[in-house]
Amino acid sequence: MTLNSTSRRRVLTAASAGAASIGFPAIVRAQAREMVIGCAASHLTFLRPNVVPSFEKRHNVKIILEGTRSLTNLEKMVNNKAKPYLSVVMMDDPVMLLAVKEGVIEKMGADKVANLAQLKPEAIHQDGMWANYQQPYTGIAYNTQRVKTPPTSWNDLWSPSLKGRVIIPGLQNTEGLSTLFMAAVLGSGKPAKQAQYETDAAFRKLRELKPNLLTIYSQMTQAFNLLEQGEAFMIGGALSSYSLMRKKDGAPVDMVTLKEGSMGMPSGIAKVTNGPHPELANLFINDMLGAFQSELATLAYALPTNKTVPPPAGFPNVEIFIPDWANVSAKRKEWVERWDKDMAV
């Protein structure tokens, strides 16, 4: 005899209320187990197809991804501090610093997240408050139909032949810091690790770029639309994780790393303080730092942070510069105000 839909609902309701129906309560509980993860909207393209289904199958859990900006994820955690609903959060490192101050992420240890012990030292922050699960890197993206000789230096953005054809990100975007710091390298003659503090040199050099600027973007997708249509020839401070994905999808785009180096983008992962399903949260973070490293590197065109995982074949031998994120957090508001004044186009 087949139960109709009304009968099914009655059986499940009774089971969830504790009725003595053998097996049903366990089934309902298993189906109801859900874990919510906050991440960047751009990460949905590589987390949803492969990573999340694999984790769900192995651990019998439903993952709900909330893709948005890092500051929005922080706001959610602060507003729900008394009753958190996120278990894991994936955010930029400067925002992780704010999360630590707000007390909304908690320290992770190798006793519960074993792969922390396998990470590059620079990928672990504040003794385990958060870690980097990948390192997308910055460079120059260019339209392969318009630019026949790929750039080799950040200074190529300043070429007179590119008047009105260059796009850069604004400082509200984390990748915009890459352009600022590389302008500091060019303007000061110092390596990036020292040049990142040479703000005056950076802004002097950036003001010289203004004749070449088509626009300064806040939305990456809009910038790449202009690049792919040929209105822009180059994007400075472009991300490997987006540029090379567009190339893979057949867009007339490529991206190169430059002789002055590349900034490593801050892809952080952390456990939410008192979040639901703490054991599952530990497992997910551990997998992101271990089992999924090779897959993430290939899917997201990013360097692995686990020392035991080699970069995928064909990845550039790029020198990654990691900024002083505490300095960025302290100075960013001041830099943005100066940027808005100096870089209006």
C-alpha positions as CSV (number, residue, x, y, z in Angstrom):
1,M,0.0,0.0,0.0
2,T,1.4,3.5,-1.0
3,L,1.2,6.3,1.5
4,N,-0.3,9.5,0.0
5,S,1.5,12.8,0.6
6,T,-0.8,13.7,3.6
7,S,0.0,10.4,5.3
8,R,3.7,10.9,4.8
9,R,3.6,14.3,6.4
10,R,1.7,12.9,9.4
11,V,4.2,10.0,9.8
12,L,7.2,12.4,9.7
13,T,5.5,14.9,12.0
14,A,4.8,12.1,14.5
15,A,8.3,10.8,14.3
16,S,9.9,14.2,14.8
17,A,7.8,14.7,17.9
18,G,9.2,11.5,19.4
19,A,6.5,9.0,18.4
20,A,7.5,5.3,18.7
21,S,8.1,4.7,15.0
22,I,11.2,2.6,14.5
23,G,13.9,4.3,12.4
24,F,12.1,7.5,11.4
25,P,13.5,9.9,14.1
26,A,17.1,9.0,12.9
27,I,16.2,9.6,9.3
28,V,14.7,13.0,10.1
29,R,17.6,14.1,12.2
30,A,20.1,13.0,9.4
31,Q,18.1,15.0,6.8
32,A,17.9,18.0,9.0
33,R,21.6,18.4,9.7
34,E,22.7,21.5,7.8
35,M,25.8,23.6,8.1
36,V,26.0,27.2,6.9
37,I,29.3,28.6,5.5
38,G,29.9,32.2,4.7
39,C,32.2,32.8,1.7
40,A,32.9,35.2,-1.2
41,A,30.4,35.2,-4.0
42,S,33.1,34.6,-6.5
43,H,34.0,31.3,-4.7
44,L,30.6,29.7,-5.4
45,T,31.8,28.8,-8.9
46,F,34.5,26.4,-7.6
47,L,33.0,25.3,-4.3
48,R,29.5,24.3,-5.4
49,P,30.4,21.9,-8.3
50,N,33.0,19.7,-6.6
51,V,34.2,20.6,-3.1
52,V,30.8,20.9,-1.4
53,P,29.2,17.7,-2.9
54,S,32.2,15.7,-1.9
55,F,32.1,16.8,1.7
56,E,28.3,16.4,1.9
57,K,28.5,12.8,0.7
58,R,31.3,11.8,3.1
59,H,29.8,13.4,6.1
60,N,26.1,13.1,5.5
61,V,25.5,16.9,5.8
62,K,23.9,19.6,3.7
63,I,26.1,22.6,3.2
64,I,24.5,26.0,2.6
65,L,26.9,28.5,1.1
66,E,26.1,32.2,1.6
67,G,28.3,34.0,-0.9
68,T,28.8,37.7,-0.3
69,R,31.5,40.2,0.6
70,S,33.8,39.7,3.5
71,L,32.5,42.7,5.4
72,T,29.0,41.5,4.9
73,N,29.9,38.1,6.4
74,L,31.5,40.0,9.4
75,E,28.3,42.0,9.9
76,K,26.3,38.8,10.0
77,M,28.5,37.3,12.6
78,V,28.5,40.4,14.8
79,N,24.7,40.8,14.5
80,N,24.1,37.2,15.4
81,K,26.8,36.9,18.1
82,A,24.4,35.8,20.7
83,K,23.0,33.0,18.5
84,P,25.4,32.3,15.6
85,Y,24.1,30.5,12.6
86,L,27.3,30.4,10.5
87,S,29.7,27.6,11.4
88,V,32.6,28.5,9.1
89,V,33.5,31.7,7.4
90,M,35.9,32.4,4.5
91,M,37.0,36.0,4.3
92,D,39.9,38.3,3.4
93,D,42.6,38.6,6.0
94,P,42.0,42.3,6.8
95,V,38.4,41.5,7.7
96,M,39.6,38.5,9.7
97,L,41.6,41.0,11.9
98,L,38.3,42.8,12.6
99,A,36.6,39.5,13.3
100,V,39.2,38.7,16.0
101,K,38.6,42.1,17.6
102,E,34.9,41.4,17.6
103,G,35.4,37.9,19.1
104,V,33.3,36.2,16.4
105,I,36.0,33.7,15.3
106,E,37.8,31.3,17.6
107,K,41.3,29.9,17.7
108,M,41.9,26.6,15.9
109,G,44.4,24.0,17.0
110,A,46.2,21.2,15.3
111,D,44.6,18.8,17.8
112,K,41.2,19.3,16.0
113,V,42.4,20.7,12.6
114,A,45.4,18.5,11.9
115,N,46.3,20.0,8.6
116,L,47.3,23.3,10.3
117,A,50.6,21.6,11.0
118,Q,51.2,21.2,7.2
119,L,50.7,24.8,6.2
120,K,53.2,27.3,5.1
121,P,54.1,29.5,8.1
122,E,52.8,32.6,6.4
123,A,49.4,30.9,6.0
124,I,48.7,30.7,9.7
125,H,47.6,33.9,11.5
126,Q,47.6,34.9,15.1
127,D,48.5,31.5,16.3
128,G,45.6,29.8,14.6
129,M,42.8,32.3,14.7
130,W,42.5,31.8,11.0
131,A,44.4,30.2,8.1
132,N,44.8,30.7,4.4
133,Y,43.4,27.8,2.4
134,Q,44.7,29.1,-1.0
135,Q,46.8,31.9,-2.5
136,P,45.3,33.5,-5.6
137,Y,47.8,36.0,-6.9
138,T,47.7,39.2,-8.8
139,G,49.2,40.3,-12.1
140,I,48.1,42.0,-15.3
141,A,45.3,40.6,-17.4
142,Y,45.2,41.6,-21.0
143,N,43.1,41.2,-24.1
144,T,44.9,38.8,-26.3
145,Q,43.4,40.3,-29.5
146,R,44.5,43.8,-28.7
147,V,47.9,43.1,-27.0
148,K,50.2,40.9,-29.0
149,T,53.3,41.2,-26.7
150,P,52.4,40.3,-23.1
151,P,53.6,42.7,-20.4
152,T,56.6,41.8,-18.3
153,S,56.6,44.6,-15.8
154,W,54.0,46.4,-13.7
155,N,55.5,49.5,-15.3
156,D,54.1,48.5,-18.7
157,L,50.7,49.8,-17.5
158,W,52.2,53.3,-17.8
159,S,53.1,52.9,-21.5
160,P,51.9,55.9,-23.6
161,S,50.5,53.4,-26.1
162,L,47.8,52.5,-23.5
163,K,46.2,55.9,-23.1
164,G,42.6,55.4,-22.0
165,R,42.9,51.6,-22.2
166,V,43.9,50.6,-18.6
167,I,41.6,49.5,-15.8
168,I,42.6,49.1,-12.2
169,P,40.6,48.1,-9.1
170,G,39.7,50.7,-6.4
171,L,41.0,50.4,-2.9
172,Q,37.7,49.2,-1.6
173,N,38.5,46.0,-3.4
174,T,41.3,44.0,-1.7
175,E,43.0,43.4,-5.1
176,G,43.3,47.2,-5.4
177,L,46.0,47.1,-2.7
178,S,48.2,45.2,-5.2
179,T,48.2,48.1,-7.6
180,L,49.0,50.5,-4.7
181,F,51.9,48.4,-3.5
182,M,53.3,47.7,-6.9
183,A,53.2,51.5,-7.7
184,A,55.1,51.9,-4.4
185,V,57.7,49.4,-5.7
186,L,58.1,51.4,-9.0
187,G,58.0,54.7,-7.2
188,S,60.5,53.9,-4.5
189,G,62.8,51.4,-6.1
190,K,62.4,49.2,-3.0
191,P,61.3,45.6,-2.9
192,A,57.6,45.1,-2.1
193,K,58.2,44.1,1.6
194,Q,59.7,47.5,2.2
195,A,57.9,49.5,-0.4
196,Q,54.4,48.7,1.0
197,Y,55.0,51.5,3.6
198,E,56.0,54.1,1.0
199,T,52.6,55.5,0.5
200,D,53.6,58.9,-0.9
201,A,55.8,57.2,-3.6
202,A,52.8,55.0,-4.5
203,F,50.4,57.8,-4.9
204,R,52.9,59.9,-6.9
205,K,53.3,57.0,-9.3
206,L,49.6,56.3,-9.5
207,R,48.8,59.9,-10.4
208,E,51.1,59.4,-13.4
209,L,48.9,56.5,-14.5
210,K,45.7,58.6,-14.8
211,P,46.0,59.5,-18.5
212,N,46.0,55.7,-19.2
213,L,42.9,54.9,-17.1
214,L,39.7,54.0,-18.8
215,T,38.0,53.4,-15.4
216,I,38.6,52.3,-11.8
217,Y,36.4,49.4,-11.0
218,S,34.5,48.2,-8.0
219,Q,32.8,45.3,-9.8
220,M,35.3,42.8,-11.3
221,T,32.8,41.4,-13.7
222,Q,32.1,44.8,-15.3
223,A,35.8,45.4,-15.7
224,F,36.3,42.1,-17.5
225,N,33.4,42.8,-19.7
226,L,35.2,45.9,-20.9
227,L,38.5,43.9,-21.3
228,E,36.9,41.1,-23.3
229,Q,35.0,43.5,-25.6
230,G,38.4,45.2,-26.4
231,E,37.5,48.6,-24.9
232,A,40.2,48.1,-22.3
233,F,43.5,46.5,-23.2
234,M,44.8,45.7,-19.7
235,I,43.6,45.3,-16.1
236,G,46.3,45.9,-13.5
237,G,45.9,44.1,-10.2
238,A,43.9,41.3,-11.8
239,L,43.3,38.1,-9.9
240,S,44.5,34.7,-11.1
241,S,41.3,33.1,-9.8
242,Y,39.1,35.1,-12.1
243,S,41.4,36.0,-15.0
244,L,42.5,32.4,-15.8
245,M,39.0,31.1,-15.3
246,R,37.8,33.5,-18.0
247,K,40.6,32.3,-20.2
248,K,39.5,28.7,-19.6
249,D,36.0,29.6,-20.6
250,G,37.2,30.9,-24.0
251,A,37.4,34.6,-23.4
252,P,40.1,36.5,-25.3
253,V,42.0,37.0,-22.0
254,D,45.3,35.9,-20.5
255,M,47.1,37.0,-17.3
256,V,50.8,37.2,-16.6
257,T,52.9,37.6,-13.5
258,L,55.5,40.4,-13.6
259,K,59.2,40.7,-12.7
260,E,58.5,42.8,-9.6
261,G,56.4,40.0,-8.1
262,S,52.8,39.4,-7.3
263,M,50.7,40.0,-4.2
264,G,49.2,37.0,-2.6
265,M,45.5,37.4,-2.1
266,P,44.2,36.8,1.4
267,S,41.9,33.8,1.3
268,G,41.2,33.1,4.9
269,I,39.1,30.4,6.6
270,A,38.0,30.4,10.3
271,K,35.7,28.7,12.8
272,V,32.8,30.9,14.0
273,T,32.7,31.3,17.8
274,N,30.1,29.1,19.3
275,G,28.8,28.3,15.8
276,P,26.6,25.2,15.1
277,H,28.1,21.8,14.4
278,P,31.6,22.5,15.7
279,E,32.9,19.0,14.8
280,L,31.7,19.4,11.2
281,A,33.3,22.8,11.1
282,N,36.6,21.4,12.1
283,L,36.3,18.6,9.5
284,F,35.4,21.1,6.7
285,I,38.3,23.4,7.6
286,N,40.7,20.5,7.8
287,D,39.7,19.3,4.4
288,M,40.1,22.8,2.9
289,L,43.6,22.8,4.3
290,G,44.4,19.3,3.1
291,A,42.2,16.9,1.0
292,F,40.9,19.7,-1.2
293,Q,44.2,21.6,-1.7
294,S,45.1,20.2,-5.2
295,E,41.5,20.5,-6.4
296,L,41.2,24.0,-5.2
297,A,44.4,25.0,-6.8
298,T,43.3,23.7,-10.1
299,L,39.7,24.9,-9.9
300,A,40.5,28.4,-8.6
301,Y,43.9,29.0,-10.3
302,A,45.5,29.6,-6.9
303,L,48.6,28.3,-5.2
304,P,48.2,25.7,-2.5
305,T,49.1,26.7,1.1
306,N,49.7,23.1,2.3
307,K,53.5,22.5,2.1
308,T,53.0,18.9,1.0
309,V,50.9,19.8,-2.1
310,P,52.8,20.9,-5.2
311,P,51.3,23.6,-7.5
312,P,49.5,22.2,-10.5
313,A,51.5,21.7,-13.7
314,G,51.9,24.9,-15.7
315,F,51.6,27.3,-12.7
316,P,54.1,30.2,-12.9
317,N,57.1,30.2,-10.6
318,V,55.9,33.4,-9.0
319,E,57.3,35.3,-6.1
320,I,54.4,36.0,-3.7
321,F,54.4,39.1,-1.6
322,I,52.3,39.0,1.6
323,P,51.4,42.4,2.8
324,D,51.5,43.5,6.5
325,W,47.7,43.1,7.0
326,A,47.8,44.8,10.4
327,N,49.2,47.9,8.7
328,V,46.6,47.6,6.0
329,S,43.8,47.4,8.6
330,A,45.2,50.5,10.4
331,K,45.8,52.6,7.3
332,R,43.2,51.5,4.8
333,K,40.5,54.2,5.6
334,E,43.2,56.9,5.2
335,W,44.4,55.4,1.9
336,V,40.8,55.1,0.5
337,E,40.2,58.8,1.3
338,R,43.4,59.8,-0.4
339,W,42.6,57.5,-3.3
340,D,39.2,59.1,-3.8
341,K,40.8,62.5,-3.8
342,D,43.9,61.8,-6.0
343,M,42.6,59.2,-8.4
344,A,39.2,60.5,-9.6
345,V,39.0,60.1,-13.4
